[in-house]
Amino acid sequence: MKSNLRNEIKSYIVRSGYTMQEVVDLLSEDYGWSDSVSNLSNKLQRESLRYVEAVQLADALGYDLVWQKRRDK
């Protein structure tokens, strides 16, 4: 379901204490992203966020993306 990924990322934004506009401003300043909230919202809705963008978004929110091997059951 597309809304799950979008809602998960938006919840990280809220938990980090940012608004969408503040995150877009950070990404624009630090990484040259578009300063349009609708651009980020559309990427989340379409699930078209590239991996490098996800890493940059996580960084702007103070997170690291970590690859962790699953435990065998």
CORGI-V328830 format. One record per pair of residues at least 4 apart in sequence whose ideal C-beta (glycine too) atoms are under 8 Angstrom apart, sorted by the first residue. I is the first residue (numbers start at 1). GAP is how many residues later the second one is. Records with the same first field share a line. If there is no record, write none. Layout:
# CORGI-V328830
I->GAP  GAP
This chain:
# CORGI-V328830
2->4  43  44  45
3->4
4->4
5->4  39  42
6->4  38  39  41
7->4
8->4
9->4  35  40  48
10->4  10  34
11->4
12->4  46  49  51
13->5  6  7  10  48
14->4
16->45  46  47
18->4  5  8  43
19->4
20->4  17  20  21
21->4  16
22->4
23->4  17  34  37  38
24->4  9  10  11  12  13  15  16
25->4  10
26->4  34
27->4  6  13  29  30  33
28->4  5  6  7
30->26  29  30
31->25  29
33->6  7  20  23
34->5  6
36->4
37->4
38->4
39->4
40->4
41->4
42->4  6
43->4  5  6  10
44->5
49->4  5  8
50->4
51->4
52->4
53->4
54->4  11
55->4  10
56->4
57->4
58->5  6  7
59->4  5
